[in-house]
């Protein structure tokens, strides 16, 4: 069965039974949780960090972009996405309907392991419960799973040992607009929401409790958000702030970003002119 069909099925299931569950933390008996953040440049830091858990039931949480996978070029990369957020309308390389273009990039583009060979080997050998947690939209799932497998990663088993995934609408508060969230094949996709809040929400949905969470992420904002959420939930926390990938955007990168968008525009103009017209008119699907 195709990923597209599965998503449609999980979406219907999610609509029928899943609404906002709030952000209440799982029950805990730990009023004073341990918490630390360590900067690392290699995934080889993970096994030793997990070994320090002792008897605590520990969940390993892994980011994807610039943590497990990275882009060989600038256009469509995580750095390109962050650069896009700094550009004014009309600036060279600024794309309309940014998230639509990202969807095209994820589907057509390729990525590589941040640490080819060693990274997948280290991650695949981990025996702890593991969750891949990404800010990506669930509609980017097919390209995400493809590139993880292509880079050599084995997807984690479902935390609740279920063969079924789930997709649901989540709201920060009852009156807030819903966002789509999905959990399947060991990958939780949260549409840009707070990773700490979304992890606690998933654990509630799955009725799971952990004494310790270890997060590996290249985003300091995510490291800090998870730290705050775990502290509030009474869960011991270690954040491995992964700084292996250089985030600098150079003049060469900016030129590549503009050239990449011009090349995509030329392709769309030739093959899918209606789609380009939608972009230019601001008729965005995402």
C-alpha positions as CSV (number, residue, x, y, z in Angstrom):
1,X,0.0,0.0,0.0
2,X,1.4,3.4,-0.9
3,X,2.4,6.1,1.6
4,X,-0.2,8.4,0.1
5,X,-3.0,5.9,0.7
6,X,-1.8,5.1,4.2
7,X,-1.8,8.8,5.1
8,X,-5.3,9.2,3.8
9,X,-6.4,6.3,6.0
10,X,-4.6,7.6,9.1
11,X,-6.1,11.0,8.5
12,X,-9.6,9.6,8.6
13,X,-8.9,7.7,11.8
14,X,-7.4,10.9,13.3
15,X,-10.4,13.0,12.4
16,X,-12.7,10.5,14.0
17,X,-11.0,10.2,17.3
18,X,-8.2,12.7,18.0
19,X,-8.6,16.3,19.1
20,X,-6.6,18.6,21.4
21,X,-5.3,16.7,24.4
22,X,-3.7,19.7,26.1
23,X,-0.1,19.9,27.3
24,X,-0.5,18.2,30.7
25,X,2.6,16.2,31.5
26,X,2.6,12.5,32.2
27,X,2.4,11.6,35.9
28,X,5.8,11.6,37.6
29,X,7.2,11.0,41.0
30,X,10.3,13.1,40.3
31,X,9.9,16.6,41.7
32,X,13.5,17.6,41.0
33,X,14.6,16.2,37.6
34,X,18.1,16.3,36.4
35,X,18.7,18.5,33.4
36,X,21.8,19.3,31.3
37,X,22.8,20.4,27.8
38,X,26.0,19.3,26.2
39,X,27.4,20.5,22.9
40,X,28.6,17.6,20.6
41,X,29.9,17.3,17.1
42,X,29.4,13.6,16.5
43,X,26.6,11.1,16.9
44,X,29.2,8.9,18.6
45,X,28.3,10.8,21.8
46,X,25.0,9.1,22.0
47,X,25.9,5.6,23.3
48,X,27.9,6.9,26.3
49,X,25.1,9.3,27.1
50,X,22.5,6.6,27.1
51,X,24.8,4.3,29.2
52,X,24.6,6.9,32.0
53,X,20.8,6.3,32.4
54,X,21.4,3.4,34.8
55,X,18.0,1.9,35.7
56,X,16.0,4.8,34.3
57,X,13.7,4.0,31.4
58,X,15.1,6.3,28.7
59,X,13.8,7.6,25.4
60,X,16.2,8.7,22.7
61,X,14.8,11.5,20.5
62,X,16.6,12.3,17.3
63,X,16.1,15.4,15.1
64,X,16.4,14.8,11.3
65,X,17.5,18.0,9.4
66,X,21.2,18.7,10.0
67,X,21.3,16.0,12.7
68,X,20.7,12.8,10.8
69,X,20.4,14.1,7.3
70,X,21.8,17.2,5.5
71,X,21.7,18.6,2.0
72,X,24.7,18.5,-0.2
73,X,23.8,21.8,-1.8
74,X,22.4,25.1,-0.5
75,X,19.1,25.4,-2.4
76,X,16.4,23.5,-0.4
77,X,18.7,22.9,2.6
78,X,17.9,23.7,6.2
79,X,20.3,26.6,6.0
80,X,18.3,27.8,2.9
81,X,15.1,27.6,4.8
82,X,16.5,29.7,7.7
83,X,17.9,32.2,5.1
84,X,14.5,32.4,3.5
85,X,13.0,33.7,6.7
86,X,15.4,36.6,6.7
87,X,14.6,37.8,3.2
88,X,12.2,40.6,2.4
89,X,9.7,40.2,-0.5
90,X,11.3,40.8,-3.8
91,X,14.9,40.0,-2.5
92,X,17.0,37.9,-4.9
93,X,16.3,34.2,-4.2
94,X,13.2,34.9,-2.2
95,X,10.5,32.3,-3.1
96,X,6.8,32.7,-2.9
97,X,4.7,30.0,-1.2
98,X,7.9,28.9,0.7
99,X,6.4,25.7,2.2
100,X,5.0,24.6,-1.2
101,X,8.5,25.0,-2.7
102,X,9.9,23.0,0.3
103,X,7.5,20.2,-0.4
104,X,8.8,20.1,-4.0
105,X,12.3,20.1,-2.8
106,X,11.8,17.3,-0.3
107,X,10.0,15.1,-2.9
108,X,12.6,15.7,-5.7
109,X,15.8,16.4,-3.8
110,X,18.3,14.1,-2.2
111,X,20.1,14.3,1.2
112,X,23.0,12.5,2.7
113,X,23.9,11.4,6.2
114,X,25.6,14.0,8.4
115,X,28.2,11.4,9.2
116,X,28.2,9.0,6.2
117,X,28.8,5.4,7.3
118,X,29.4,6.1,11.0
119,X,26.2,8.0,11.7
120,X,23.7,5.3,10.5
121,X,25.8,2.6,12.0
122,X,25.8,4.3,15.4
123,X,22.1,5.1,15.3
124,X,21.1,1.6,14.0
125,X,22.9,-0.1,16.8
126,X,21.1,1.7,19.6
127,X,18.9,-0.6,21.6
128,X,16.9,2.1,23.5
129,X,13.4,3.2,22.6
130,X,14.0,5.8,19.9
131,X,11.8,8.4,18.3
132,X,12.7,10.6,15.3
133,X,11.1,14.0,15.9
134,X,11.0,16.6,13.1
135,X,9.4,19.9,12.6
136,X,8.5,18.9,9.1
137,X,4.9,18.8,8.0
138,X,3.4,15.3,7.8
139,X,2.7,16.0,4.1
140,X,6.5,15.8,3.6
141,X,6.5,12.2,4.9
142,X,7.2,10.2,1.7
143,X,10.4,12.1,0.8
144,X,11.5,12.1,4.5
145,X,11.2,8.3,4.8
146,X,12.8,7.7,1.4
147,X,15.9,9.8,2.2
148,X,16.4,8.3,5.7
149,X,16.4,4.8,4.2
150,X,18.6,5.9,1.3
151,X,21.2,7.3,3.8
152,X,21.3,3.9,5.6
153,X,19.1,4.5,8.6
154,X,16.8,1.8,10.0
155,X,13.5,3.4,11.1
156,X,12.8,2.8,14.9
157,X,9.9,0.6,15.9
158,X,6.8,2.2,17.1
159,X,7.0,3.1,20.8
160,X,3.7,1.4,21.6
161,X,4.6,-1.7,19.6
162,X,1.6,-1.0,17.3
163,X,1.8,-1.8,13.6
164,X,-0.5,1.2,12.9
165,X,0.5,4.9,12.6
166,X,-1.7,7.8,13.5
167,X,-2.4,11.2,12.1
168,X,-4.4,13.9,14.0
169,X,-5.2,17.5,14.3
170,X,-3.5,19.3,17.3
171,X,-4.3,22.7,18.8
172,X,-2.2,24.7,21.2
173,X,-5.5,25.7,22.8
174,X,-9.1,24.9,22.0
175,X,-9.6,28.1,19.9
176,X,-6.3,27.9,18.0
177,X,-6.2,26.8,14.4
178,X,-5.4,23.1,14.1
179,X,-2.1,21.8,12.8
180,X,-1.6,18.3,11.3
181,X,0.7,15.9,13.3
182,X,1.6,12.3,12.3
183,X,3.4,9.5,14.1
184,X,4.3,6.4,12.0
185,X,7.3,4.3,11.3
186,X,9.0,5.7,14.4
187,X,8.8,9.3,13.0
188,X,6.8,12.1,14.7
189,X,6.2,15.1,12.3
190,X,4.9,18.2,14.2
191,X,4.5,20.9,11.6
192,X,6.8,23.4,13.3
193,X,5.3,23.1,16.8
194,X,7.2,23.1,20.1
195,X,9.0,19.7,20.2
196,X,8.9,19.4,24.0
197,X,5.1,20.0,24.1
198,X,4.5,17.6,21.2
199,X,6.6,14.9,22.8
200,X,4.6,15.0,26.0
201,X,1.4,15.0,24.0
202,X,2.4,11.9,22.1
203,X,3.4,10.1,25.3
204,X,0.0,10.9,26.7
205,X,-1.7,9.5,23.6
206,X,0.4,6.3,23.8
207,X,0.1,6.1,27.6
208,X,3.9,5.9,28.0
209,X,6.2,7.1,30.8
210,X,9.9,7.6,30.8
211,X,12.3,8.5,33.5
212,X,14.8,10.2,31.2
213,X,14.8,11.8,27.7
214,X,17.9,12.3,25.6
215,X,17.4,14.7,22.7
216,X,19.9,15.1,19.8
217,X,19.2,18.2,17.8
218,X,21.1,20.9,15.8
219,X,18.6,23.6,16.9
220,X,19.3,25.3,20.2
221,X,15.7,26.5,20.3
222,X,14.5,22.9,20.2
223,X,17.1,21.8,22.8
224,X,15.8,24.5,25.1
225,X,12.2,23.9,24.5
226,X,12.6,20.2,25.3
227,X,14.5,21.1,28.4
228,X,11.7,23.3,29.6
229,X,9.0,20.7,28.8
230,X,10.9,17.8,30.5
231,X,11.5,20.0,33.6
232,X,7.8,20.7,33.9
233,X,7.0,17.1,33.5
234,X,9.5,15.9,36.1
235,X,11.6,13.9,33.6
236,X,15.4,13.8,33.7
237,X,16.8,15.4,30.5
238,X,20.0,15.5,28.6
239,X,20.2,17.7,25.5
240,X,22.9,16.9,23.0
241,X,23.3,20.1,21.0
242,X,24.6,18.8,17.7
243,X,26.8,21.5,16.0
244,X,28.6,19.5,13.4
245,X,26.9,21.2,10.4
246,X,28.1,24.8,9.7
247,X,25.1,27.2,9.6
248,X,26.9,30.1,8.0
249,X,25.3,31.5,4.9
250,X,28.0,32.9,2.5
251,X,27.7,35.1,-0.5
252,X,28.2,32.0,-2.6
253,X,25.3,30.3,-0.8
254,X,23.1,33.3,-1.5
255,X,24.0,33.2,-5.2
256,X,23.2,29.5,-5.2
257,X,19.9,30.1,-3.6
258,X,18.9,32.7,-6.2
259,X,20.1,30.4,-9.0
260,X,18.3,27.4,-7.6
261,X,15.0,29.3,-7.5
262,X,15.5,30.6,-11.0
263,X,16.1,27.1,-12.3
264,X,13.0,25.8,-10.5
265,X,11.0,28.6,-12.0
266,X,12.2,27.7,-15.4
267,X,11.2,24.1,-14.9
268,X,7.8,25.0,-13.6
269,X,7.2,27.5,-16.4
270,X,7.9,24.7,-18.9
271,X,6.2,21.7,-17.3
272,X,3.7,23.1,-14.8
273,X,2.9,26.8,-15.6
274,X,-0.4,26.7,-13.7
275,X,1.5,25.9,-10.5
276,X,4.0,28.7,-11.0
277,X,1.1,31.1,-11.7
278,X,-0.4,30.0,-8.3
279,X,2.8,30.6,-6.5
280,X,3.3,34.1,-8.1
281,X,-0.3,35.0,-7.2
282,X,0.2,33.9,-3.6
283,X,-2.2,31.0,-3.9
284,X,-0.3,28.7,-1.5
285,X,-1.4,25.2,-0.5
286,X,0.7,25.1,2.7
